[in-house]
Amino acid sequence: MDTEPDADTAEAATLFGLLGHPIRLGVVRALLDAHELTVRELNDRIPGSDNSLSQHLVKLRLFKLVTSRRVGTTYAYRLADERLAAIVAAALRPSSGASA
């Protein structure tokens, strides 16, 4: 019996794992709203990210979910994977059965 997931399932699991951290999810959400942000702007928008933001950005960049470009002495980031918009929007949208 084959217990290994197919490539698509493994890729989806990796994507969800990356989005499973609140800071990385916050980065994606901020970039969905603003299109492109510098490291400082991301730090200002994501609570608790001061010390670890650069490590999270490295992970997102390694998995090609974000791209960066140099802007003066810093970097600006934007989403590189269009799938993220639909996934994050669906995850953050309140369900129709939720009570207020």
N, CA, C and O atoms as CSV, one atom per row, in Angstrom:
chain,resi,resn,atom,element,x,y,z
A,1,MET,N,N,0.833,-1.181,0.000
A,1,MET,CA,C,0.000,0.000,0.000
A,1,MET,C,C,0.880,1.247,0.000
A,1,MET,O,O,1.798,1.355,0.813
A,2,ASP,N,N,0.607,2.196,-0.910
A,2,ASP,CA,C,1.384,3.417,-1.040
A,2,ASP,C,C,0.906,4.444,-0.015
A,2,ASP,O,O,-0.255,4.852,-0.033
A,3,THR,N,N,1.813,4.863,0.886
A,3,THR,CA,C,1.429,5.817,1.932
A,3,THR,C,C,1.942,7.222,1.656
A,3,THR,O,O,1.646,8.140,2.421
A,4,GLU,N,N,2.687,7.410,0.604
A,4,GLU,CA,C,3.206,8.727,0.258
A,4,GLU,C,C,2.139,9.532,-0.483
A,4,GLU,O,O,1.482,9.005,-1.381
A,5,PRO,N,N,1.956,10.826,-0.112
A,5,PRO,CA,C,0.986,11.647,-0.835
A,5,PRO,C,C,1.507,11.975,-2.234
A,5,PRO,O,O,2.714,11.986,-2.475
A,6,ASP,N,N,0.574,12.242,-3.149
A,6,ASP,CA,C,1.013,12.643,-4.483
A,6,ASP,C,C,1.634,14.042,-4.400
A,6,ASP,O,O,1.513,14.717,-3.378
A,7,ALA,N,N,2.287,14.467,-5.462
A,7,ALA,CA,C,3.027,15.728,-5.467
A,7,ALA,C,C,2.126,16.923,-5.187
A,7,ALA,O,O,2.523,17.832,-4.458
A,8,ASP,N,N,0.926,16.941,-5.749
A,8,ASP,CA,C,0.006,18.068,-5.522
A,8,ASP,C,C,-0.414,18.156,-4.058
A,8,ASP,O,O,-0.489,19.247,-3.493
A,9,THR,N,N,-0.687,17.007,-3.448
A,9,THR,CA,C,-1.084,16.987,-2.044
A,9,THR,C,C,0.072,17.435,-1.159
A,9,THR,O,O,-0.131,18.187,-0.206
A,10,ALA,N,N,1.268,16.985,-1.465
A,10,ALA,CA,C,2.442,17.378,-0.684
A,10,ALA,C,C,2.702,18.878,-0.812
A,10,ALA,O,O,3.048,19.538,0.168
A,11,GLU,N,N,2.534,19.411,-2.018
A,11,GLU,CA,C,2.734,20.849,-2.218
A,11,GLU,C,C,1.695,21.660,-1.457
A,11,GLU,O,O,2.026,22.682,-0.855
A,12,ALA,N,N,0.440,21.215,-1.477
A,12,ALA,CA,C,-0.625,21.906,-0.743
A,12,ALA,C,C,-0.356,21.861,0.758
A,12,ALA,O,O,-0.571,22.852,1.455
A,13,ALA,N,N,0.107,20.728,1.256
A,13,ALA,CA,C,0.415,20.605,2.679
A,13,ALA,C,C,1.537,21.555,3.082
A,13,ALA,O,O,1.486,22.158,4.153
A,14,THR,N,N,2.544,21.688,2.232
A,14,THR,CA,C,3.628,22.627,2.504
A,14,THR,C,C,3.109,24.053,2.537
A,14,THR,O,O,3.463,24.829,3.425
A,15,LEU,N,N,2.269,24.399,1.568
A,15,LEU,CA,C,1.688,25.747,1.512
A,15,LEU,C,C,0.893,26.044,2.776
A,15,LEU,O,O,1.058,27.106,3.377
A,16,PHE,N,N,0.022,25.102,3.190
A,16,PHE,CA,C,-0.769,25.324,4.398
A,16,PHE,C,C,0.111,25.386,5.638
A,16,PHE,O,O,-0.175,26.139,6.568
A,17,GLY,N,N,1.173,24.602,5.654
A,17,GLY,CA,C,2.113,24.666,6.769
A,17,GLY,C,C,2.770,26.032,6.869
A,17,GLY,O,O,2.920,26.574,7.964
A,18,LEU,N,N,3.159,26.584,5.741
A,18,LEU,CA,C,3.773,27.912,5.739
A,18,LEU,C,C,2.794,28.981,6.200
A,18,LEU,O,O,3.176,29.915,6.904
A,19,LEU,N,N,1.543,28.845,5.808
A,19,LEU,CA,C,0.523,29.824,6.191
A,19,LEU,C,C,0.013,29.588,7.613
A,19,LEU,O,O,-0.778,30.379,8.126
A,20,GLY,N,N,0.462,28.507,8.251
A,20,GLY,CA,C,-0.005,28.164,9.581
A,20,GLY,C,C,0.578,29.002,10.697
A,20,GLY,O,O,0.123,28.906,11.837
A,21,HIS,N,N,1.567,29.815,10.403
A,21,HIS,CA,C,2.144,30.680,11.437
A,21,HIS,C,C,1.505,32.057,11.347
A,21,HIS,O,O,1.397,32.611,10.253
A,22,PRO,N,N,1.079,32.624,12.475
A,22,PRO,CA,C,0.387,33.919,12.435
A,22,PRO,C,C,1.180,35.053,11.786
A,22,PRO,O,O,0.592,35.914,11.132
A,23,ILE,N,N,2.482,35.069,11.953
A,23,ILE,CA,C,3.268,36.150,11.345
A,23,ILE,C,C,3.324,35.981,9.836
A,23,ILE,O,O,3.162,36.959,9.105
A,24,ARG,N,N,3.550,34.758,9.348
A,24,ARG,CA,C,3.581,34.551,7.902
A,24,ARG,C,C,2.214,34.822,7.277
A,24,ARG,O,O,2.123,35.407,6.197
A,25,LEU,N,N,1.158,34.396,7.956
A,25,LEU,CA,C,-0.183,34.693,7.464
A,25,LEU,C,C,-0.428,36.195,7.476
A,25,LEU,O,O,-1.063,36.729,6.567
A,26,GLY,N,N,0.070,36.875,8.496
A,26,GLY,CA,C,-0.047,38.332,8.564
A,26,GLY,C,C,0.678,39.025,7.422
A,26,GLY,O,O,0.185,40.012,6.875
A,27,VAL,N,N,1.854,38.507,7.059
A,27,VAL,CA,C,2.603,39.058,5.921
A,27,VAL,C,C,1.779,38.929,4.649
A,27,VAL,O,O,1.631,39.893,3.898
A,28,VAL,N,N,1.247,37.744,4.408
A,28,VAL,CA,C,0.456,37.511,3.196
A,28,VAL,C,C,-0.769,38.411,3.190
A,28,VAL,O,O,-1.097,39.013,2.168
A,29,ARG,N,N,-1.437,38.503,4.314
A,29,ARG,CA,C,-2.635,39.359,4.395
A,29,ARG,C,C,-2.281,40.821,4.130
A,29,ARG,O,O,-2.989,41.501,3.387
A,30,ALA,N,N,-1.214,41.303,4.719
A,30,ALA,CA,C,-0.792,42.694,4.511
A,30,ALA,C,C,-0.439,42.939,3.049
A,30,ALA,O,O,-0.779,43.985,2.496
A,31,LEU,N,N,0.243,41.981,2.420
A,31,LEU,CA,C,0.613,42.151,1.015
A,31,LEU,C,C,-0.603,42.058,0.096
A,31,LEU,O,O,-0.611,42.670,-0.972
A,32,LEU,N,N,-1.615,41.314,0.488
A,32,LEU,CA,C,-2.858,41.285,-0.296
A,32,LEU,C,C,-3.520,42.658,-0.272
A,32,LEU,O,O,-4.058,43.116,-1.280
A,33,ASP,N,N,-3.477,43.310,0.887
A,33,ASP,CA,C,-4.109,44.620,1.038
A,33,ASP,C,C,-3.327,45.734,0.368
A,33,ASP,O,O,-3.914,46.651,-0.206
A,34,ALA,N,N,-1.998,45.658,0.440
A,34,ALA,CA,C,-1.169,46.787,-0.007
A,34,ALA,C,C,-0.379,46.524,-1.282
A,34,ALA,O,O,0.222,47.454,-1.819
A,35,HIS,N,N,-0.358,45.320,-1.774
A,35,HIS,CA,C,0.362,44.934,-2.988
A,35,HIS,C,C,1.873,44.832,-2.770
A,35,HIS,O,O,2.470,43.811,-3.109
A,36,GLU,N,N,2.493,45.858,-2.217
A,36,GLU,CA,C,3.935,45.817,-1.965
A,36,GLU,C,C,4.230,46.625,-0.711
A,36,GLU,O,O,3.712,47.726,-0.527
A,37,LEU,N,N,5.080,46.053,0.155
A,37,LEU,CA,C,5.452,46.720,1.404
A,37,LEU,C,C,6.923,46.494,1.705
A,37,LEU,O,O,7.485,45.449,1.380
A,38,THR,N,N,7.538,47.489,2.331
A,38,THR,CA,C,8.915,47.334,2.787
A,38,THR,C,C,8.907,46.556,4.098
A,38,THR,O,O,7.857,46.348,4.705
A,39,VAL,N,N,10.079,46.135,4.519
A,39,VAL,CA,C,10.214,45.409,5.780
A,39,VAL,C,C,9.691,46.265,6.927
A,39,VAL,O,O,8.986,45.759,7.800
A,40,ARG,N,N,10.018,47.527,6.941
A,40,ARG,CA,C,9.555,48.429,8.005
A,40,ARG,C,C,8.028,48.530,8.004
A,40,ARG,O,O,7.401,48.492,9.062
A,41,GLU,N,N,7.436,48.656,6.823
A,41,GLU,CA,C,5.974,48.744,6.733
A,41,GLU,C,C,5.317,47.454,7.214
A,41,GLU,O,O,4.279,47.488,7.875
A,42,LEU,N,N,5.925,46.321,6.879
A,42,LEU,CA,C,5.396,45.046,7.363
A,42,LEU,C,C,5.495,44.957,8.885
A,42,LEU,O,O,4.561,44.511,9.551
A,43,ASN,N,N,6.628,45.382,9.425
A,43,ASN,CA,C,6.805,45.387,10.881
A,43,ASN,C,C,5.748,46.244,11.561
A,43,ASN,O,O,5.235,45.879,12.618
A,44,ASP,N,N,5.421,47.379,10.959
A,44,ASP,CA,C,4.414,48.278,11.527
A,44,ASP,C,C,3.012,47.669,11.491
A,44,ASP,O,O,2.186,47.977,12.350
A,45,ARG,N,N,2.737,46.816,10.515
A,45,ARG,CA,C,1.388,46.258,10.329
A,45,ARG,C,C,1.148,44.942,11.051
A,45,ARG,O,O,-0.001,44.563,11.281
A,46,ILE,N,N,2.220,44.238,11.411
A,46,ILE,CA,C,2.064,42.897,11.974
A,46,ILE,C,C,2.531,42.897,13.432
A,46,ILE,O,O,3.729,42.974,13.702
A,47,PRO,N,N,1.591,42.813,14.360
A,47,PRO,CA,C,1.957,42.821,15.784
A,47,PRO,C,C,2.859,41.643,16.143
A,47,PRO,O,O,2.640,40.517,15.697
A,48,GLY,N,N,3.873,41.921,16.953
A,48,GLY,CA,C,4.742,40.865,17.452
A,48,GLY,C,C,5.775,40.355,16.478
A,48,GLY,O,O,6.410,39.333,16.739
A,49,SER,N,N,5.964,41.039,15.359
A,49,SER,CA,C,6.865,40.509,14.337
A,49,SER,C,C,8.271,41.099,14.378
A,49,SER,O,O,9.121,40.712,13.577
A,50,ASP,N,N,8.526,42.019,15.287
A,50,ASP,CA,C,9.789,42.761,15.285
A,50,ASP,C,C,11.038,41.899,15.141
A,50,ASP,O,O,11.868,42.148,14.267
A,51,ASN,N,N,11.173,40.898,15.986
A,51,ASN,CA,C,12.410,40.125,16.015
A,51,ASN,C,C,12.485,39.003,14.990
A,51,ASN,O,O,13.579,38.579,14.620
A,52,SER,N,N,11.357,38.526,14.536
A,52,SER,CA,C,11.383,37.331,13.699
A,52,SER,C,C,10.915,37.547,12.263
A,52,SER,O,O,10.911,36.604,11.472
A,53,LEU,N,N,10.524,38.760,11.914
A,53,LEU,CA,C,9.960,38.996,10.589
A,53,LEU,C,C,10.907,38.570,9.477
A,53,LEU,O,O,10.474,37.935,8.516
A,54,SER,N,N,12.175,38.900,9.583
A,54,SER,CA,C,13.104,38.563,8.506
A,54,SER,C,C,13.199,37.055,8.298
A,54,SER,O,O,13.325,36.599,7.161
A,55,GLN,N,N,13.141,36.272,9.378
A,55,GLN,CA,C,13.185,34.811,9.243
A,55,GLN,C,C,11.948,34.292,8.523
A,55,GLN,O,O,12.040,33.370,7.712
A,56,HIS,N,N,10.803,34.876,8.815
A,56,HIS,CA,C,9.565,34.458,8.146
A,56,HIS,C,C,9.581,34.857,6.672
A,56,HIS,O,O,9.108,34.107,5.818
A,57,LEU,N,N,10.120,36.024,6.378
A,57,LEU,CA,C,10.213,36.457,4.982
A,57,LEU,C,C,11.143,35.535,4.187
A,57,LEU,O,O,10.879,35.243,3.020
A,58,VAL,N,N,12.217,35.085,4.811
A,58,VAL,CA,C,13.133,34.147,4.147
A,58,VAL,C,C,12.384,32.869,3.775
A,58,VAL,O,O,12.517,32.378,2.654
A,59,LYS,N,N,11.602,32.330,4.705
A,59,LYS,CA,C,10.841,31.108,4.404
A,59,LYS,C,C,9.866,31.330,3.260
A,59,LYS,O,O,9.772,30.505,2.352
A,60,LEU,N,N,9.145,32.432,3.298
A,60,LEU,CA,C,8.183,32.721,2.234
A,60,LEU,C,C,8.881,32.889,0.893
A,60,LEU,O,O,8.353,32.484,-0.143
A,61,ARG,N,N,10.071,33.487,0.914
A,61,ARG,CA,C,10.835,33.677,-0.316
A,61,ARG,C,C,11.398,32.352,-0.835
A,61,ARG,O,O,11.381,32.102,-2.040
A,62,LEU,N,N,11.895,31.505,0.067
A,62,LEU,CA,C,12.441,30.206,-0.332
A,62,LEU,C,C,11.405,29.339,-1.039
A,62,LEU,O,O,11.730,28.593,-1.963
A,63,PHE,N,N,10.164,29.444,-0.597
A,63,PHE,CA,C,9.099,28.656,-1.203
A,63,PHE,C,C,8.376,29.420,-2.312
A,63,PHE,O,O,7.311,29.018,-2.779
A,64,LYS,N,N,8.988,30.533,-2.719
A,64,LYS,CA,C,8.508,31.330,-3.863
A,64,LYS,C,C,7.079,31.832,-3.698
A,64,LYS,O,O,6.324,31.916,-4.667
A,65,LEU,N,N,6.712,32.167,-2.451
A,65,LEU,CA,C,5.406,32.754,-2.196
A,65,LEU,C,C,5.463,34.269,-2.253
A,65,LEU,O,O,4.457,34.923,-2.527
A,66,VAL,N,N,6.647,34.832,-1.993
A,66,VAL,CA,C,6.858,36.279,-2.126
A,66,VAL,C,C,8.130,36.527,-2.928
A,66,VAL,O,O,9.011,35.671,-3.012
A,67,THR,N,N,8.202,37.704,-3.509
A,67,THR,CA,C,9.429,38.160,-4.160
A,67,THR,C,C,9.847,39.458,-3.482
A,67,THR,O,O,9.048,40.112,-2.810
A,68,SER,N,N,11.098,39.814,-3.668
A,68,SER,CA,C,11.591,41.048,-3.062
A,68,SER,C,C,12.412,41.825,-4.079
A,68,SER,O,O,12.953,41.279,-5.040
A,69,ARG,N,N,12.477,43.125,-3.820
A,69,ARG,CA,C,13.363,43.981,-4.619
A,69,ARG,C,C,13.974,45.008,-3.672
A,69,ARG,O,O,13.358,45.436,-2.695
A,70,ARG,N,N,15.190,45.381,-3.992
A,70,ARG,CA,C,15.900,46.340,-3.150
A,70,ARG,C,C,15.343,47.741,-3.381
A,70,ARG,O,O,15.146,48.171,-4.517
A,71,VAL,N,N,15.092,48.446,-2.266
A,71,VAL,CA,C,14.622,49.827,-2.306
A,71,VAL,C,C,15.509,50.610,-1.352
A,71,VAL,O,O,15.289,50.603,-0.141
A,72,GLY,N,N,16.510,51.284,-1.898
A,72,GLY,CA,C,17.458,51.996,-1.045
A,72,GLY,C,C,18.223,51.028,-0.175
A,72,GLY,O,O,18.945,50.166,-0.675
A,73,THR,N,N,18.063,51.171,1.141
A,73,THR,CA,C,18.786,50.308,2.072
A,73,THR,C,C,17.914,49.162,2.608
A,73,THR,O,O,18.340,48.423,3.495
A,74,THR,N,N,16.727,49.019,2.084
A,74,THR,CA,C,15.821,47.969,2.559
A,74,THR,C,C,15.274,47.173,1.383
A,74,THR,O,O,15.702,47.356,0.243
A,75,TYR,N,N,14.338,46.301,1.668
A,75,TYR,CA,C,13.696,45.498,0.625
A,75,TYR,C,C,12.191,45.692,0.677
A,75,TYR,O,O,11.608,45.890,1.743
A,76,ALA,N,N,11.582,45.631,-0.480
A,76,ALA,CA,C,10.126,45.653,-0.586
A,76,ALA,C,C,9.680,44.267,-1.041
A,76,ALA,O,O,10.322,43.636,-1.881
A,77,TYR,N,N,8.587,43.814,-0.480
A,77,TYR,CA,C,8.066,42.476,-0.769
A,77,TYR,C,C,6.701,42.560,-1.426
A,77,TYR,O,O,5.920,43.478,-1.176
A,78,ARG,N,N,6.435,41.576,-2.271
A,78,ARG,CA,C,5.112,41.424,-2.883
A,78,ARG,C,C,4.847,39.942,-3.059
A,78,ARG,O,O,5.768,39.126,-3.055
A,79,LEU,N,N,3.565,39.604,-3.215
A,79,LEU,CA,C,3.196,38.202,-3.397
A,79,LEU,C,C,3.647,37.718,-4.765
A,79,LEU,O,O,3.544,38.445,-5.753
A,80,ALA,N,N,4.140,36.508,-4.820
A,80,ALA,CA,C,4.578,35.919,-6.088
A,80,ALA,C,C,3.643,34.814,-6.537
A,80,ALA,O,O,3.722,34.364,-7.681
A,81,ASP,N,N,2.756,34.369,-5.654
A,81,ASP,CA,C,1.890,33.233,-5.954
A,81,ASP,C,C,0.436,33.683,-5.866
A,81,ASP,O,O,-0.065,33.971,-4.779
A,82,GLU,N,N,-0.233,33.742,-6.999
A,82,GLU,CA,C,-1.605,34.247,-7.051
A,82,GLU,C,C,-2.611,33.351,-6.324
A,82,GLU,O,O,-3.713,33.794,-6.004
A,83,ARG,N,N,-2.244,32.109,-6.063
A,83,ARG,CA,C,-3.139,31.214,-5.317
A,83,ARG,C,C,-3.401,31.713,-3.900
A,83,ARG,O,O,-4.442,31.424,-3.311
A,84,LEU,N,N,-2.452,32.460,-3.366
A,84,LEU,CA,C,-2.575,32.910,-1.983
A,84,LEU,C,C,-3.778,33.815,-1.767
A,84,LEU,O,O,-4.412,33.758,-0.713
A,85,ALA,N,N,-4.097,34.637,-2.737
A,85,ALA,CA,C,-5.219,35.561,-2.582
A,85,ALA,C,C,-6.505,34.803,-2.296
A,85,ALA,O,O,-7.228,35.146,-1.360
A,86,ALA,N,N,-6.798,33.792,-3.075
A,86,ALA,CA,C,-8.035,33.026,-2.894
A,86,ALA,C,C,-8.011,32.230,-1.599
A,86,ALA,O,O,-9.017,32.168,-0.891
A,87,ILE,N,N,-6.879,31.623,-1.282
A,87,ILE,CA,C,-6.774,30.795,-0.075
A,87,ILE,C,C,-6.952,31.643,1.175
A,87,ILE,O,O,-7.730,31.293,2.063
A,88,VAL,N,N,-6.234,32.754,1.245
A,88,VAL,CA,C,-6.290,33.597,2.437
A,88,VAL,C,C,-7.646,34.283,2.545
A,88,VAL,O,O,-8.195,34.389,3.642
A,89,ALA,N,N,-8.191,34.747,1.434
A,89,ALA,CA,C,-9.518,35.375,1.474
A,89,ALA,C,C,-10.565,34.398,1.997
A,89,ALA,O,O,-11.411,34.769,2.811
A,90,ALA,N,N,-10.511,33.152,1.533
A,90,ALA,CA,C,-11.467,32.149,1.996
A,90,ALA,C,C,-11.269,31.832,3.477
A,90,ALA,O,O,-12.242,31.651,4.209
A,91,ALA,N,N,-10.030,31.766,3.912
A,91,ALA,CA,C,-9.747,31.434,5.306
A,91,ALA,C,C,-10.153,32.549,6.269
A,91,ALA,O,O,-10.552,32.273,7.401
A,92,LEU,N,N,-10.057,33.786,5.838
A,92,LEU,CA,C,-10.340,34.922,6.715
A,92,LEU,C,C,-11.782,35.393,6.638
A,92,LEU,O,O,-12.217,36.190,7.469
A,93,ARG,N,N,-12.523,34.918,5.662
A,93,ARG,CA,C,-13.928,35.318,5.496
A,93,ARG,C,C,-14.746,34.616,6.576
A,93,ARG,O,O,-14.603,33.410,6.782
A,94,PRO,N,N,-15.607,35.372,7.267
A,94,PRO,CA,C,-16.468,34.708,8.260
A,94,PRO,C,C,-17.399,33.720,7.572
A,94,PRO,O,O,-17.903,33.985,6.480
A,95,SER,N,N,-17.622,32.593,8.208
A,95,SER,CA,C,-18.535,31.614,7.628
A,95,SER,C,C,-19.962,32.115,7.759
A,95,SER,O,O,-20.268,32.906,8.651
A,96,SER,N,N,-20.833,31.657,6.875
A,96,SER,CA,C,-22.219,32.108,6.899
A,96,SER,C,C,-22.958,31.622,8.141
A,96,SER,O,O,-23.982,32.198,8.510
A,97,GLY,N,N,-22.463,30.581,8.788
A,97,GLY,CA,C,-23.119,30.047,9.963
A,97,GLY,C,C,-22.592,30.631,11.278
A,97,GLY,O,O,-23.070,30.265,12.352
A,98,ALA,N,N,-21.616,31.531,11.201
A,98,ALA,CA,C,-21.042,32.102,12.411
A,98,ALA,C,C,-21.995,33.088,13.057
A,98,ALA,O,O,-22.677,33.847,12.369
A,99,SER,N,N,-22.040,33.075,14.369
A,99,SER,CA,C,-22.902,34.033,15.055
A,99,SER,C,C,-22.061,35.213,15.512
A,99,SER,O,O,-20.886,35.064,15.846
A,100,ALA,N,N,-22.674,36.376,15.523
A,100,ALA,CA,C,-21.958,37.600,15.884
A,100,ALA,C,C,-22.057,37.899,17.352
A,100,ALA,O,O,-21.507,38.897,17.818
